[in-house]
Amino acid sequence: MKSSLKFVFSLFLAVGTLTAFAASYTDGIEYFKAGQPIRARILLERTLNDPGTNKAESYYYLGEIAFGNKDYAAAEEYYKKGLAADPLYAYNLIGQGKLALNANPNKEQAEKEAEEYFKEALKGKNKKDAGLNLAIAKAYYETATPGYEEYMKKAYKADKKYPDYFIFEGDVLVNQQQYGDACGCYENAIYFDPNCIEAYVKYSHIYFSINPTLAIQKLEELQAIAPNSAIAQREMAEAYYKNSQYTKAAEAYEKYMQNPNHFQTDRPRLATLLFYGKRYDESLELAKDILSRDPQNFVIRRIVMYDNYELGNMNDAEQAAIEFLGMDPGENTFMARDYLTYGDILMKQKKYADAVVQYEKAYELDNTRTDILKILSDAYERNKNYVKAIDVYEKYMAADTVNNQRVMDFYMLGQICYSAGQSVQDSVPLMNMYLLKADSMFQVVVERSPTDYRGYLWRSRAAAVRDPELKEGLAKPLYEETLTILDQDPANKEKAATKRVYIEAYKYLGYYNYLQTTNPAKKNEAIAATKDYWNKMLELEPSNTEIIEALKTLDTL
C-alpha cells in the first residue's frame, strides 16, 4: 500500500510540475506534425504565454489546426496574430494565402489573391527556403487547387535533404493508400534527419497492423534519440498497450505521466494499464483519485469494479458494478466482460439467481462468445435450475462441431444431469430420465478416454442412485470396471483422490454382497466376498469403525 500511495503522490507531483516547469511549445508542434491536432492544440494553447515560446510559430500551427477543423474565422485570426507577433515569420502569410484559395468561389481570382500572399512570403532570401515552398505546396494540396507539384519541386530544389519534404510526400501517398511507398518516404525523412519524430510515429502507425514488432522497434529507436519527447513517450506506451504488452505499457505510461506535457485525459489509460498489469492496488488508488475529480468517468467506473473484484473486495465490487452498469453510457459502450465481471462478483457472494441475469446480458451482448454459455450453465446449476443448466450447456456444446467437442464437455454435462436426477428422486420416471442421460454422457467419456477412471466412476454413481436399495445391483459391474481401471496403476491406492474412489467402490460392493447373505444358496459366497471388499477397505482406512463393526456382524451370520 505504501508503494501505491507513493506512486499516486508522484503523479500529483507531475501534475504540479505543469505550472512550475512548463515544457516547450515544440511538443505541440510535434503532435501536429504527427497527425494529432487535438493534442497539439492543447499543448500550444497551454504554452502560448511561456517565455520561451515563439508566438508567431505557435499561432501559425494553431491556425493550421483551425483550418483543418474548417473553422476558417479562427484560422484567420490566428494567422493575423502570428503576423502581429512577428511580421517576418512568413508562414502566417502562407496561411492567409491558403484561406484565400479556400474562401473565394472564383478559382481564378482566389489563386491570384493567394499568389500575392505567397509572393510576399517568398521575398528575398525566402525564395529558396524549402520550408516555405513546401508550406505553399501544402496550401494548394489541402484546398484541392492544382499546382502543388510546382512548389514541391521548388522545395526539393532548395534542399534535397529536407525531411519535411519526404514527410509530406509520404502523407500524399497515404491518402492514395500506397502505404509501402509512404513508409519509404518516412524512412528517407529519418535518414536525412534521425531526429524527425513525426516520421517515426507515422511509420509505426502504418506498420502496426502489418507487423507490430517492427512498428514497436521503430518507436524504441525514437525513444533512444528523443527520450524526453512527450509524443515519443506516449506513442511508445500506446504501442505496447495495443500489442497487449501491458507491463511494458504501464511502465512507459508512468514515465510519460512524469512529462510536463502529458495529458490529464491519459490518466484513465494508465489506471487501465495498471489493472492489466495486475497492479490492482495502484490502479485502484489512481482510479479513486480520478473519480474524485471526474465522478462520471465511464472507463474509470469500470476499472474500479474490475480492481475491487480482483482484490477480493466483493462488497465494494458489487457497489461499483451497480454504479457503473447503472450509468448512461453516452458515446461509450458496455462490454460483455462488464456483465461477466458483475456476474462473477455475484457468484462469489452466492447470489446465483442474480448472477444468471448478468451472464444472460453478457451473452446477449456478444453471442459469438460461446464460453459465456458454459459460465451461464454453471450459474443455473448452482441455482438448482437444472433444466436451464442442461439446456444452456447443450447449446454450448452444439456451438462446436462434434469432432471438436472435448471429453470434458461430456463429463461436465453428465454431472449436471446427475445433479438433476438427484434433485427429483421423488419422481422416479423423471429421475431415471436424467440419470440415464447422465449415463450416456459418461459412456462417451469412457469410449473416448478408456484409461480414465472418472467416466466409469460416474456411470457407477448414476446407476447407484437409480437403484438406491441395491435390489438390482445396477452399479455392481460398473464399480468393478472402475476398480479394474484403477488397479492398472498401483500408485492410485496412495493418492488421496483415487484412494477415496477405492473406498467408495469397496464399500458399495461389500454392502451389495452383504445383502446377498439373506439368500441361503449364496450366503457363504456372499460373506466371503463381503469380507474381501471390506478388508480391502480397512487396508486403506484402518480406523474405520463402521466397517470394523460390520465385519464383526458378518462373523455372527
Order of alpha helices (4+ residues) and beta strands (2+ residues): alpha-alpha-alpha-alpha-alpha-alpha-alpha-alpha-alpha-alpha-alpha-alpha-alpha-alpha-alpha-alpha-alpha-alpha-alpha-alpha-alpha-alpha-alpha-alpha-alpha-alpha-alpha-alpha-alpha-alpha
